Amino acid sequence: MEGCRPFRKDKQGTQEGGVILDVNDRLECMELHLGMDEEPTENLWVRIEGRAGTGDIIAGVCYRPPDQGDRVDEALYRQIGAASCSQALVLREDFNHPKICWRDNTAGHKQSRKILECVDDNFLFQVID
């Protein structure tokens, strides 16, 4: 996109998939490499420098394939935990978890309950329904 700096992480081992984050090119930013020694996940983290007197913002983009296993899920949750230590975190995601009710914070599936625990443990909340 014109006027934006693209950050992208392509899915490994295939020509399809991956995530991208476009950041206004007037903002000072850099890609963060959270959990690089862990299971490969489809996510991307960028630190955007705050303006005078404000803290930095970490922006994240996550995609969780519907068939992702528990080990990769746990790596993703550790990365979310590390990113949430910043003053401000904006996370855009597609977790592909069945039967989550964000309004009531309930889930009918074990893996779905785990992401709700991660969200709660890191003091995150759903903004867009």
C-alpha positions, 0 to 999 in steps of 0.5 A: 500500500502506498505510504505504508511499510509492509512487514510480512512473514510467509508460511514456511514450506509452501507458496501459500499462506502467511501474514502481513502488517502494513505500518504507516511509513512515517512511524518509526518501527521494527519487527520483533522476533518473539519465540524464534527458537520455538515451533513455527507459528504464523504470526508477526510482531512489530514495535511502533515507537511512541510519540513524545512521552508515550510508550511504544505499541506492539502490533501483532498479526496472528493466524492459527490454522484450524488443525494446529496442534497443542505444541504450536498453540502453546508457542503462540500463547508464550509469544502473546504473553511476551508481547503483552508485557508492553505498555500497549498491544494491538493484536489482530488475529484469526484463531480459528477456534470453534464455539467461542462466545467472546461476550460471555468468555466461554467456549465449548472446546478444550483448545478454545478454552485455552485461548480464552485462558491466554487472553485472560492471563494477559489482561487482553480483551476482545474489541471487535466482535 
